[in-house]
Amino acid sequence: MCCGARAWRRVTLVAGFLLLGLAAQAQEQPQYEVAGFRDARFGMTEAEVRAAVKKSFAVKDADIKTSANPTEGTALLIVRVDSLDPGPGPATITYIFGNKSKKLIQVNVVWGEDAPSNSSDANAIIGAGTRLERYFQGFSWRKDTTRVGIPVGENTVVLFAGEDEKKGAVRLVVDGIKYQMNREGSQTTSPDPKGAPKLVINYIGDRENPDIAKIEPGKF
């Protein structure tokens, strides 16, 4: 990309594995701005997000659940949809509202939370993740911030991470998969996963200063 560093690449599904290597990036792509997800935009109130969710996914108020994160002091709206392309099967979308602002600061989209652990589900999850990674790679991002195909655990890979020119960030993660990584002529294989495969997108409104509960300096 014109605005990204040389990044880890290529994520390809081969016989149920992720194969990770290196590749060059394209040029002259449109900029991506992380502003929210579908009709829900960062800075919206809970009432505005509810209306946006009903418009985006044709759900009713009863389908939208509420919760809270006591550690971060944030409020959550959670909706489950039967299908959300390109991911396989149902998806859960969580809208996170700031500790002080009470407005939308992050959206998480998750596929595979209820799926059994088997190779066919892993293949479908990896296939969807690869499509999404290619989609995000089709845009330009803030210089030297894109990362692709970075293992962060025995069965977890960041398929894509990028920061826009403002405050936003996107992270696409696949978990519960077995992968092979080729780097500088050597190949390693991760252990068999213990849980079901999952695909997660995080849309983050303010990557530097998230509106979460913090203990002020000097309090303790």
Backbone torsions as a table, in degrees:
resi	resn	phi	psi	omega
1	MET	NA	156.6	-178.6
2	CYS	-70.5	-25.5	-176.3
3	CYS	-115.4	20.0	-178.6
4	GLY	-126.8	159.1	176.5
5	ALA	-79.7	167.0	171.4
6	ARG	-61.2	125.8	-168.5
7	ALA	-123.0	158.8	173.8
8	TRP	-58.9	138.1	-172.7
9	ARG	-167.9	144.2	29.7
10	ARG	-126.8	134.8	179.0
11	VAL	-99.5	112.4	-175.7
12	THR	-133.5	137.3	177.7
13	LEU	-83.6	117.8	176.7
14	VAL	-136.3	112.6	176.7
15	ALA	52.5	43.0	175.2
16	GLY	81.5	8.3	-178.6
17	PHE	-115.7	155.5	163.1
18	LEU	-92.7	130.9	174.2
19	LEU	-108.3	121.1	-174.4
20	LEU	-110.3	131.6	177.6
21	GLY	-149.7	-151.3	-178.4
22	LEU	-124.4	147.2	173.3
23	ALA	-155.2	163.6	-179.8
24	ALA	-80.4	167.5	-179.5
25	GLN	-108.7	159.2	-178.0
26	ALA	-82.4	177.4	-177.5
27	GLN	-122.2	161.5	169.1
28	GLU	55.3	59.3	177.7
29	GLN	-110.9	153.3	179.0
30	PRO	-67.5	150.0	179.4
31	GLN	-73.7	145.5	176.1
32	TYR	-104.0	132.0	174.6
33	GLU	-113.3	123.2	179.8
34	VAL	-83.4	99.5	-173.9
35	ALA	-115.9	-3.3	-177.4
36	GLY	143.9	-152.6	178.0
37	PHE	-140.6	124.6	-176.1
38	ARG	54.0	-126.0	-176.1
39	ASP	-84.6	-8.7	179.1
40	ALA	-86.9	122.6	-176.8
41	ARG	-115.4	147.5	178.0
42	PHE	-59.8	139.3	-177.3
43	GLY	96.8	-8.4	177.5
44	MET	-73.1	151.0	173.4
45	THR	-78.2	170.9	178.6
46	GLU	-61.0	-41.2	179.9
47	ALA	-63.1	-40.6	179.3
48	GLU	-66.9	-38.6	179.1
49	VAL	-67.9	-40.0	176.8
50	ARG	-56.2	-46.3	179.9
51	ALA	-63.5	-39.7	179.8
52	ALA	-66.4	-40.0	179.9
53	VAL	-64.3	-43.6	178.9
54	LYS	-62.9	-35.4	177.8
55	LYS	-70.6	-41.9	-175.6
56	SER	-70.6	-39.2	-169.0
57	PHE	-122.7	7.5	176.9
58	ALA	53.0	45.1	177.7
59	VAL	-107.0	167.3	178.0
60	LYS	-102.7	167.0	178.9
61	ASP	-56.2	-36.3	-178.7
62	ALA	-66.1	-20.7	179.7
63	ASP	-83.1	-10.5	-177.4
64	ILE	-100.7	114.9	-177.4
65	LYS	-96.2	154.8	177.0
66	THR	-113.1	149.9	177.5
67	SER	-156.8	-174.3	-179.9
68	ALA	-150.2	154.5	173.7
69	ASN	-111.4	100.8	-175.6
70	PRO	-65.9	-26.9	179.7
71	THR	-68.9	-43.6	-177.4
72	GLU	-96.6	-7.5	179.1
73	GLY	68.5	28.8	-178.2
74	THR	-108.4	155.3	175.2
75	ALA	-101.3	150.4	-175.5
76	LEU	-127.7	141.9	164.7
77	LEU	-114.5	131.8	-174.9
78	ILE	-127.3	129.2	177.6
79	VAL	-131.6	139.1	177.8
80	ARG	-111.7	130.2	178.7
81	VAL	-117.0	147.3	-175.5
82	ASP	-66.5	-30.7	178.1
83	SER	-153.8	148.0	178.3
84	LEU	-152.6	101.6	-178.8
85	ASP	-62.8	140.0	9.1
86	PRO	-95.3	3.7	-177.3
87	GLY	-70.6	152.6	179.0
88	PRO	-82.8	136.1	173.2
89	GLY	72.5	-163.2	-177.2
90	PRO	-65.8	158.2	176.1
91	ALA	-133.9	149.4	175.3
92	THR	-113.5	128.1	-179.2
93	ILE	-116.0	124.0	-178.0
94	THR	-115.2	125.1	178.6
95	TYR	-104.7	125.5	-172.5
96	ILE	-111.1	130.5	-177.8
97	PHE	-111.2	138.5	-172.1
98	GLY	-62.8	154.5	-178.8
99	ASN	-63.9	-43.7	-177.9
100	LYS	-99.2	-43.7	-175.0
101	SER	-74.6	-28.6	-174.5
102	LYS	61.9	24.0	179.1
103	LYS	-118.4	162.9	-173.3
104	LEU	-63.3	126.4	-179.4
105	ILE	-122.3	-18.4	-177.6
106	GLN	-159.4	151.1	174.3
107	VAL	-133.0	130.7	176.0
108	ASN	-115.1	132.2	176.9
109	VAL	-117.3	127.6	-175.3
110	VAL	-131.2	129.3	170.2
111	TRP	-111.4	146.2	171.9
112	GLY	94.8	6.7	-177.7
113	GLU	-62.7	-31.5	-177.3
114	ASP	-108.2	9.4	-174.7
115	ALA	-82.6	146.2	173.1
116	PRO	-70.9	161.4	-179.8
117	SER	-90.3	103.2	175.1
118	ASN	-152.9	165.8	-172.3
119	SER	-66.3	-33.9	-178.9
120	SER	-65.9	-40.1	176.9
121	ASP	-67.0	-39.0	177.1
122	ALA	-61.7	-42.7	178.5
123	ASN	-60.8	-42.9	-179.4
124	ALA	-66.9	-40.8	179.0
125	ILE	-64.5	-45.9	-179.5
126	ILE	-65.5	-39.8	177.8
127	GLY	-60.9	-44.0	178.1
128	ALA	-65.1	-41.4	178.9
129	GLY	-62.6	-39.2	178.8
130	THR	-65.0	-40.3	177.2
131	ARG	-62.2	-43.2	-179.8
132	LEU	-67.9	-39.5	178.4
133	GLU	-61.7	-42.5	177.4
134	ARG	-64.1	-37.1	177.8
135	TYR	-60.6	-52.1	-178.8
136	PHE	-65.3	-31.8	177.1
137	GLN	-68.4	-13.8	178.8
138	GLY	-79.3	1.3	179.1
139	PHE	-119.0	163.0	173.1
140	SER	-96.2	151.8	-175.5
141	TRP	-132.3	170.7	178.0
142	ARG	-54.6	139.4	-173.3
143	LYS	-53.5	133.8	174.5
144	ASP	64.6	27.6	179.6
145	THR	-115.1	-11.2	-177.8
146	THR	-80.5	138.9	176.1
147	ARG	-135.2	136.3	-177.1
148	VAL	-136.5	131.5	174.7
149	GLY	67.6	47.7	-178.3
150	ILE	-104.1	112.1	174.9
151	PRO	-66.3	130.5	178.7
152	VAL	-123.3	7.3	178.5
153	GLY	-170.8	174.1	-178.2
154	GLU	-60.0	-31.9	-178.9
155	ASN	-133.8	25.4	-176.8
156	THR	-128.6	132.5	-179.1
157	VAL	-133.9	131.2	169.1
158	VAL	-79.7	105.3	-179.4
159	LEU	-70.7	-35.3	178.3
160	PHE	-155.7	141.8	169.7
161	ALA	-144.5	136.8	-180.0
162	GLY	-155.8	156.2	178.0
163	GLU	-120.9	138.0	178.1
164	ASP	-83.5	-178.1	-176.0
165	GLU	-77.7	-7.1	178.1
166	LYS	-104.6	-117.0	-176.6
167	LYS	-113.1	-7.1	-170.1
168	GLY	-82.9	163.3	177.2
169	ALA	-151.4	153.8	176.2
170	VAL	-128.1	140.2	174.1
171	ARG	-135.9	128.7	179.2
172	LEU	-115.9	118.4	-172.5
173	VAL	-128.3	137.0	171.4
174	VAL	-113.2	136.1	-175.9
175	ASP	-131.8	153.7	178.3
176	GLY	75.9	32.9	-179.2
177	ILE	-126.6	161.0	175.1
178	LYS	-104.0	132.3	-176.9
179	TYR	-134.4	157.6	171.6
180	GLN	-116.0	140.4	-179.4
181	MET	-124.4	124.6	175.0
182	ASN	-103.3	122.0	179.6
183	ARG	-148.3	122.6	178.0
184	GLU	53.0	41.1	174.0
185	GLY	84.8	-3.0	178.9
186	SER	-112.2	150.9	-178.0
187	GLN	-125.4	133.3	176.0
188	THR	-125.6	151.3	179.9
189	THR	-124.2	133.2	180.0
190	SER	-76.0	161.0	177.7
191	PRO	-71.0	166.7	176.6
192	ASP	-63.0	135.9	179.3
193	PRO	-70.2	150.3	179.8
194	LYS	-95.4	-21.4	-178.6
195	GLY	-117.3	179.4	179.9
196	ALA	-73.2	151.4	178.6
197	PRO	-71.8	142.8	178.7
198	LYS	-137.1	149.9	175.7
199	LEU	-124.3	129.5	-173.2
200	VAL	-131.0	134.5	167.9
201	ILE	-116.4	130.0	171.9
202	ASN	-108.7	121.4	171.2
203	TYR	-104.2	116.4	-171.1
204	ILE	-115.1	126.4	-176.0
205	GLY	-76.8	-41.3	-179.0
206	ASP	-134.9	98.5	-173.7
207	ARG	-71.5	-25.1	-175.6
208	GLU	-90.3	-37.4	-175.4
209	ASN	-133.1	71.7	179.1
210	PRO	-64.6	141.8	-178.0
211	ASP	-82.3	76.8	178.6
212	ILE	-125.5	163.2	-178.8
213	ALA	-65.0	131.8	179.4
214	LYS	-135.7	150.7	174.7
215	ILE	-89.9	123.6	-177.1
216	GLU	-69.3	145.5	178.2
217	PRO	-57.2	137.4	178.0
218	GLY	90.2	-5.9	-178.8
219	LYS	-71.6	-30.7	-178.1
220	PHE	-132.0	NA	NA
